[in-house]
């Protein structure tokens, strides 16, 4: 690995937070906060481009398109608040928390062009929000947190949350908060960054010395770098998706900010590849394990292979793994909403999912288009579907089929709070695909409350059976011959 110094820029005040904003045109902006109450913007060569007054009460900074409309916003933690403001200073978010914010990041986690926001709190809690300010997960760690990053560790376009702790432990969780890996570096950390070179991921750490250290995904030290002071904050970026060069920006206690280019010396080793594969396999497993024990019915954590209540092995979903379910939901939703913003499609999609999930919406859409499962295209931040669902006349239900389906639903829900789609198909002759799509559309539109897992739909406690049957009957009629 080769590290080349690009610039060392003195600053009037000590910089305590830096952030690299990677733009779509492959250029980069480096944002810094200092104790002189200034927000400064540099280019990747270290040239100061702008400066503005900014309160040093803001403890961290991130820059991203949080609204999904093509405009960057500033994300910061101020005491016990998370604030998001647009470029004109207008407040977009203000979330009140129980503990001060110490670190933050913002990137598009799920491929809907609207960035998610993650924060780490002084009380060891990490929270990830989507653009609707809905918490996708919250997780409490067992050690003091130094930094939190959003990165594609598993190289599948679905970003993970990387949490660095003071004691030298690195915890990687999925974007739904499930534990994927714990890595121990064995040394105290005061500053942290992630370097990405395609498949290879490196961690950069600093402590109270004048040395930065580089670690691989196994937690092995691979290199070090002497700098001109104790590191206060770090940020990284890459010129483009295929580059073997990365930016490294470091501020020190000597009132100086340094800009480096880091060039990798090789690909991920065989053992590094094995670790990455194991993390990916763990992620796949936790998203397929049951969240309710099939033996005793108790709520279960997919992170554990066994139920904590009765010790039974947790079941794994086979027929409808999460990617297939997501694609089926997208197909159903876009049949009713053929032109829709990605962030709105994501909002509807999340209502249909039976559990928290990690996915990349843009990737799923592109896969469906390329495979011929659906005709359409992505126009900026909008998906446009150019054909209607293809159903043969024999697959479409008749008036008689719809009336029979209503009767069967009434009979089933008289004595229980769930229905089996296979049984409804057998009793009515209505194709199970149409039955599932009807449920997915209703869930996505938010007009019914419940959970669809495989071929079983369970009504929410607040959902009346009568209202559900009326809604189902009305939507099913849209599929009639």
N, C-alpha and C positions, 0 to 999 in steps of 0.2 A: 504494500500500500504506500502510495506517495502523497505527501501533503505539501502543497505549494502556497506560500504566503502571497496574497494579492494586495492587501493594504492594511495598514495599522493607523487608525484615525483617533487622535486625541479628542476628548469631549470635555466641556466645561464642568460637568457633574458626572458622578458615578452612575452608570447604567445598570439597572437591576432586572430588566426584562427585555428580551428580544424575540422577534417572531419573523419568520420568512414566509411571505405570501407568494406562492407559486401561481403565476397567471397562465391562462390558457394559451397565450402567444409565446410561452416558454421563457418569458422574462421573469425576473424576480424582484420583489421589493422587500427591504428589510426595515422593520419597524422597531424602534427602541423607546423605552421609557426610562427617565432618569430622575434623580433627586432634585434637579433644578426645575421640576415641573414642566418638562418639555417632552413632546412626542416628536421624534425625528424619523425621517424616511430616507433610506439610502438605496442605491442600486447595488447590484452584485459585485461591482468593482470597488465599492466603498465610497462612492461619491455622494455627498449629501444633496438630496433633491428637494426636501422641504422640512420645515419645522413649525410647530405650533404649540401654544400653551396647553398643558395637559396636567391634571392633578397627579401628584406622586402618591396620592391615596389609592390609586388604581394599582393593584398588586401584580396583575398579569395582563397580557394582551394577546388577542388572536384577531385575525382579519379574514373574513370569508363572506360569501353571499348567503346570508342566513335566510333571507326571504325568498330565494330562488327566482329572482326577477332580473338578475344580471348586474346588480349593484352591490359592491362590497359594504360591509358594516364592520364596526369595531366592537369587539367583545372584550369585556374586562370584569375583573372581580374587585369590588370596592367594599371592604369590610364584609358584612354578612349579606351582600347583594351581588347578583349577577346582572350586569347591565349590557345591553346591546344598543348601539346608537348608529344611525346612518351617517353618510359622509357630510351632511349638513348639521350634524349634532342633534338631530331629532331622536328622542328615546323610543326604541322599538320594544325592548324588554326591560322589565325590572322584577327579578325573582328574589323574594326574601328567603333567607336560609337561617339555619340555627347555629352556624359556625362560620368564621371568616374563610373566604376563598383564598387559597394559596397558589393555585395553578389552573390553567385553562387551555383548551385547544378547540378549534372549530374546523371541521371538514365535512364534505358530503359523504356520509357513511353508507347510505342506502341507494344512491344513484338516482335521486329525484331532482338533482340540481339545487337543492336547498340544504345548506350545511347544518349538521347537528353540532351541538355545543356540549363539551364535557368539562367538568370542573372537579378539582380535588379540594376538600375542605380541611381545616385545621383539626377537626375531630376524627380524621382518618376515613372520611366517607367520600365516595366518588359517585357522581350523578351524570347521566347522559340524557340530554333533551333533544327532541326533534324540533322542526321549525314551528310546530304548533304549541311549543312549550310543554309538551307531554313528556314526562320522564320515561324513557325507554327502559332504564334500570337504575337502581341505586344499590351500592354495595359498600360495606364497611370492612376495612382492612385491619390487620392486627399490629401495624407499625406506622410510625410517622411517615407521611407521604411528602416527597420532594417535588415530583412533577408528574404530569399525565399527558400522554400523546395519543393521537389517533393515527394508526398505521395499518397498511395491508400486510400483516406479518405472514399470512398463509397464502399470499399470491393468488387470490381468487376474486379480487376486486371488492371483497366485503371487508371493510376496515375493522380492526380490533382495537381495544383500548389497552395501552401499555402504561403501567403504573410503576414508577420508581420510588423506592422507599429509602429512608436515611440509613437503615442498617445494611444496605447493599443488595436487598432482594428486589427482583423485577417480577411483577405479576402481570400476566396477559389474560384478559377476559374478552369474551365475544361482545358484540354490540348489543346483546340482550343481557349481558352481565354474568354469563356462565364462565366459570374458571376453566382456562385452557392449559396454562403452564405457569409454574413457579421456577424462577432461575435465581440462584444465589451467586453473586459476584465475590462475596467474602470480604468486601471492603466498604467502608462508609462512603456515602454519596451525598454531595451538597448541590451539584448541578448535573443535568442529564439531557441527552439528546439521542435520537435514533437516526442512523444513516442507512439509506436504502440504495442498493445497487441491484436492481432487478430482483432476482431470487435471493440474493444475499442481504442479510440484515445485520447491522452492527450497532452496538450501544456505545455511546461516548459518555464518559463520566468525569467529573472533577470533584475535588475535595478541598482541603485547606492547604494544599501544596500548589506549586506552579506547574503541575503536570496534568495533562489530559490523558486518559486511558481509553483504549478501544477494545471492545469485547465482542466475541461472536455469540450466536444464538445458544450455544452450549454453556456460555458463561466462562469461556477461556479467554485470557488476555492475549491479544494479537499484536498490539502496537501501543506506542505512547508518543506524546508530543509535548515538548517544553514550551511554555508560554511566558509572557512577561509579567505575570501577576497571578493572584488567586482568581479563579473563574467565578464570576457572579451569575452569569446566565449564558445559555447556548441556544442556537437554533440551526436547523439544517434545511436543505432543499436540493432539488435536482433540476438541471436545465430542461430535461424532457424524460419521457417514459423509458427510453432505451439508452440513455446516457450512462457512461461508466465514470462520470465525474459528478461530484456532489459539492454543494456549498456548505461550509461550516463557518458560522459567525459566533464569536465569543467576546463577551465583555468581561473586563477584569476590575479589580479594586484599585488599579492604577489610573483610573479615568481614561480608559482606552478601549476601543472596539476593534477587533481584528477580523479580517476576512480571509478565508482560506479556500482553496480548491483541493478536494480529496479524490484521488484516483485509485480505484481498486487494483489490486495486484493479481487477482484471480477470481474464479467462481467459487460458489459455496462448496465446501468440502463434502465428502460423502457422509460424514457424521452429521454435519450441519443440515444436509438434505434430509437425513433420517429424522432429526429433531423437528424440522418443519413439517414433514409428513405426519409425524405423531401428533403435532398440534392440530393439523387439519383433520386428522382422523378423530381426535377427541371432539372437535367442534361438530363434526357430522354425527357422532354418537349422541351427544347431549341434546341435539335438536330432534332426534328420533326417539329418545326414551320417553316413556309415559310420564306425565306430570301428576298422575293420580295412580296409586297402586292398584293393580288389577286384582290383588288378593284381598286386601282389607279396605280399600277405597280411600285411604288416607292421602292427603296431599304429599307429593314426593318431589325431591330435588333431582333433576336430571343429571346433576354433577355426580351423584352417587349411583352405582349400579344396583343397589339394594334399597328397599324401603326401610326407613329408619324406625317405623312403627312396628312392623311385623317381620322384617328381614327377608321378605320375598324378593326374588329377582325382578327388576323392573322390565316391563315389556318394551319392545322396540317396534315402532311403526314400520311396516314394510311396504304396503300397497301404495300409500300416499306419503312418500317422503316429501320433505318441505319444498324442494324446488319444483316438483311436479304439482304440488298443491298451489304454490304461488302462480305458476303458469296457468293452471286451470282458473284461478281466481281472476287473473288478468284477462283471460279470454272472456270470462263471464261479464266482468265489469265493463270492458270496452265494447261489448255487444250492445250495451245500453248507453254508453258514453263514448261514441266513436271519435270525438275530438276532445282531448282533456289534457290539462297541464300535468306534468310529471308529479309535481308536489301534491296535486289533488288526487291523482291516481294512487299515489303512495298512501295518502290519508284514508282513502276508501279501502285499499288493500289491507291495511293494518286491522280494520274492523273484521275482516273475514278470517284472519289467522287464528287457529285454535290455541296458540301459545306464542310467547315472545320469539322472534325469529331474526336471524341475520340474513340479509339478501342484498343484491344490487339490482334495482329496478331497471336501469338502463341496459344492463347486461342481459337480464331475463327477456326484455322486449326484443333486443337484437337477436338473441338465440331463437326466439319464436318466429321472427321474420325470416331469418336465414334458413330455418328448417322447413319453412312453408306452412307452419301451423297457423299462421295469421298473416294477412296482408296489411301492410301499413308502413309508416315511416316516422322518424323522430324529427320534428321541425323545431330546432332550438330547444326550448323547455316544454314543448307540447308534443304529445303522441297523437298521430292521426291514423285512424283505422280506415282502410279503403274498401273493405268488403264486409258483408254481414256474415254471421255464423252459418256454416253450411250444414243444413239438416235436410235429409230426404223427406218426402211427404209422408212416408210411412212412419217416420220417427216422431212426427209432430202429433201432439195429443188432439183428440176431438172434444166436442162439447160434452159428450158422454164420459170420456176419460177424466175430464176436469171435475165433473160432478161426482164421479166415483172416488176420485182422489180426496175430495173434500169429506166424503162420508167416511173413508178409511182413516183419515187424520182425526176426525172426531171420535171414532171408536178407539183409536190407539191412545189419544190424549185424555180419555175419560179416566183411565186408571194409572197413567204414568206421566212422566215429565220429559220423555225422550222418544224419538222415533227412529226406526231403522229404514234406511232408503231401500235396501234390498227387498225388505218385506213389502214396502209400498209398491215397488215395481212388480213384484209377483202378484199382488192383489189387484192392481189397476192396469198393468200393461204399459204404463208410462215409462219411457226410457230413463234409467237412473242418471244419465248425464244431464238430461233436462231437469230432473228433480234436484240434482246437486247445483246446477247453474242457477236455478230459481232461488235456492237457499243462499247462495253466494251473493247474488244481486241484492236480495233483501238485507243480508247482513251488511254488505258494503254501503247500501243507502241508509243504513242505520234505522230502518223501520221495524226490525225485529231484534230481540236480544237473546243470544244463546251462543252455543259453541258447536261447531261442526268438526268432528274428529273421525276421519275415515268415512264410514257410511252411517255414522250415528250422529243425530242432531239432538242436543239437550237444551231445553228451554231454560233461560235465566229465571231466577226466582221472581223477578219483577215483570216477566212476560206472561200475559194471560193467554191461555190456550185459544180462546175465542178470537182474540185479535190476531194471533198468529195465523189461524186458519183462514181468516178473511184476507189477510195480506198475501198469503201463499196462493190462495185461489185467484186473486186479482192478477198477480204476477205471472202465474202459470198460463193464464189466458193469452198472454202475449206470444206464446209459442204455438198457439192453435193453428190448425190448417186453414 
